[in-house]
């Protein structure tokens, strides 16, 4: 199975071709350039250097959120455009689970893996993992509320994700471990492997179509919040 996976959910952008759990090619960019301008050239380059073709793809995967509203929408739009009319499965993967993926096995199994994405307005998108299992659902949570929860668990904690530095600036007195910079962001190759597991273990594989693919936002967008506030003011 050849999987094309992409991630535009955070400040970074990445895409990967993964075949039978082996990464054939991967591209990663952290240059603060709009994902809509960079992702398609990155994908085209993957096919060029790998010798593969879009027709060879047997599963499309994308990080479907939570994360940047604009970024998640860009990723979803590109995935749906590439998959349109091809009758190829499309699988969405959690940004938080993708970020945690490099840490959930091996030496880190006995630690709490805590991916964080800056959700603005004093909150983080977050989930907790241990021994390869979820401890919480994807959620939006404040730094101090999360810190209290982690301290109550009483186990070593690894902080990863693009919100890590901000979290440490807000909760400086702690014993948490910050992930290495090379592993702090989500990776499209990890998203591909997670998508493969989701699809292989699905009881009903027919639900994974381009028509059923949905971004996950957790919170209303800024535009939606402003509209709601304006409607309140007018009543």
C-alpha positions in Angstrom: 0.0 0.0 0.0 1.4 3.4 -1.1 0.2 6.2 1.2 0.5 9.9 0.4 0.2 11.9 3.7 0.3 15.6 4.4 0.2 17.8 7.4 -0.6 21.6 7.3 -2.1 21.8 10.8 0.6 23.8 12.5 3.4 26.3 11.7 5.2 23.6 9.8 4.2 21.7 6.7 5.2 18.2 5.7 4.2 15.5 3.2 5.4 11.9 2.8 5.1 8.9 0.6 5.1 5.7 2.8 4.9 2.2 1.3 4.3 -0.8 3.5 5.3 1.2 6.6 8.6 2.3 5.0 9.1 6.0 4.3 10.1 6.4 0.6 10.3 10.2 0.6 9.4 13.0 3.0 9.5 16.8 2.8 9.4 19.2 5.8 9.2 22.9 5.8 9.4 25.4 8.8 9.8 28.7 7.0 6.6 30.6 7.9 5.4 30.5 4.3 1.7 30.0 3.6 1.0 26.3 3.3 -1.2 26.8 0.2 1.9 28.1 -1.6 4.3 25.4 -0.6 2.4 22.1 -0.3 1.7 21.3 -3.9 5.3 21.9 -5.0 6.4 19.7 -2.1 4.1 16.9 -3.2 5.1 17.1 -6.8 8.7 16.8 -5.7 8.0 13.7 -3.7 6.7 11.9 -6.7 9.6 13.2 -8.9 12.3 12.0 -6.5 10.6 8.7 -5.6 9.7 7.6 -9.1 6.1 7.1 -8.1 3.0 8.6 -9.6 -0.3 9.9 -8.1 -2.0 6.9 -9.8 0.1 4.6 -7.6 -1.4 5.9 -4.3 -3.7 3.5 -2.6 -4.6 5.7 0.4 -4.6 9.4 1.0 -4.0 10.7 4.6 -4.0 14.1 6.1 -3.7 15.5 9.6 -7.3 16.6 10.0 -6.9 18.7 13.2 -7.0 20.2 15.7 -4.7 23.1 14.8 -4.6 26.2 12.7 -8.1 26.8 11.2 -6.5 27.9 7.9 -3.9 25.2 7.9 -6.3 22.4 8.6 -8.6 23.7 5.8 -5.7 23.9 3.4 -4.7 20.3 4.1 -8.3 19.1 3.7 -8.7 21.0 0.4 -5.5 19.6 -1.1 -6.4 16.0 0.0 -9.9 16.2 -1.4 -8.6 17.7 -4.6 -6.0 15.0 -5.1 -8.5 12.2 -4.2 -11.4 13.5 -6.2 -12.8 10.9 -8.6 -10.1 8.3 -7.8 -12.2 6.1 -5.5 -9.2 5.8 -3.1 -9.6 5.7 0.7 -9.1 9.0 2.6 -8.1 8.9 6.3 -7.9 11.8 8.7 -5.4 11.6 11.6 -5.3 13.6 14.8 -2.5 16.3 14.9 -1.9 15.5 18.5 -1.6 11.8 18.0 0.7 12.4 15.1 2.9 14.7 17.2 3.0 12.1 20.1 3.7 9.1 17.8 7.6 9.2 17.9 7.4 8.9 21.7 4.7 6.4 22.5 6.9 3.3 22.2 10.4 2.1 23.3 12.2 4.1 26.0 9.3 6.5 26.4 6.5 4.0 27.1 6.4 4.6 30.8 6.3 8.4 30.5 3.3 10.7 29.9 3.5 12.1 26.3 1.9 15.5 26.2 1.7 17.1 22.8 0.7 20.8 22.8 -0.5 23.1 20.0 -1.0 26.8 20.6 -4.8 27.3 20.4 -4.6 31.0 21.2 -6.8 32.8 23.7 -4.8 31.3 26.5 -5.4 27.7 25.6 -3.6 24.7 24.1 -4.9 21.9 22.0 -3.8 18.8 23.9 -4.1 15.1 24.6 -2.2 12.8 26.9 -0.7 9.4 26.0 1.0 6.6 27.9 2.2 3.1 26.8 0.9 3.8 23.3 -2.6 4.4 24.7 -4.7 7.6 24.9 -5.4 8.9 28.4 -7.6 11.8 27.2 -9.5 12.8 24.1 -8.2 15.8 22.0 -9.2 18.9 23.8 -8.6 22.6 24.4 -7.1 23.3 27.9 -5.3 26.2 29.8 -1.7 25.9 30.8 -2.2 26.0 34.5 -5.1 23.6 34.5 -3.0 21.2 32.4 0.0 21.6 34.8 -2.1 20.7 37.8 -3.4 17.6 36.0 0.1 16.5 35.0 1.5 17.0 38.5 -1.4 14.9 40.0 -0.5 12.1 37.7 3.0 12.0 39.2 4.9 10.5 36.3 7.7 11.9 34.0 6.2 14.1 31.3 7.5 14.8 27.8 6.2 18.0 26.2 6.2 18.1 22.4 4.4 20.1 19.8 4.6 23.7 18.5 3.1 25.0 21.8 5.9 23.6 23.9 8.0 26.7 24.3 4.9 28.9 25.1 3.8 26.3 27.7 7.2 26.4 29.4 7.2 30.2 29.5 3.8 30.1 31.3 4.6 27.3 33.6 8.3 27.7 34.3 8.6 25.9 37.6 8.3 22.3 36.7 10.2 19.1 36.0 8.7 18.4 32.6 11.0 17.3 29.7 10.9 19.2 26.5 11.2 17.1 23.4 14.2 17.5 21.1 13.7 20.1 18.4 14.0 17.5 15.7 10.9 15.6 17.1 8.8 18.5 18.4 6.6 18.9 15.3 4.1 16.5 13.7 5.5 14.5 10.8 3.6 13.4 7.7 5.3 10.0 7.7 4.0 9.4 11.2 0.6 10.5 10.0 0.8 8.0 7.2 1.6 5.1 9.5 -1.3 6.0 11.9 -3.7 6.3 8.9 -2.6 2.9 7.8 -3.4 1.4 11.2 -6.8 3.2 11.3 -7.7 1.9 7.9 -6.5 -1.7 8.5 -8.3 -2.0 11.8 -11.6 -0.4 10.6 -14.6 -2.7 10.7 -16.2 -0.6 8.0 -13.7 0.6 5.5 -16.3 2.1 3.2 -16.6 5.2 5.4 -13.1 6.4 4.5 -14.0 8.3 1.4 -13.3 11.8 0.2 -17.0 12.6 0.7 -16.8 11.6 4.4 -13.5 13.3 5.2 -14.0 16.1 7.8 -11.6 18.5 9.4 -11.6 18.6 13.2 -11.5 22.1 14.8 -12.6 21.6 18.5 -13.5 25.3 18.7 -15.3 27.8 16.5 -13.1 29.9 14.3 -12.3 33.5 15.1 -14.7 34.7 12.4 -17.5 32.5 13.9 -16.7 33.8 17.4 -16.8 37.5 16.2 -20.1 36.9 14.4 -21.6 35.3 17.5 -20.4 38.2 19.7 -21.8 40.8 17.2 -25.2 39.0 17.2 -25.3 39.2 21.0 -24.6 42.9 20.8 -27.5 43.4 18.4 -30.0 41.7 20.6 
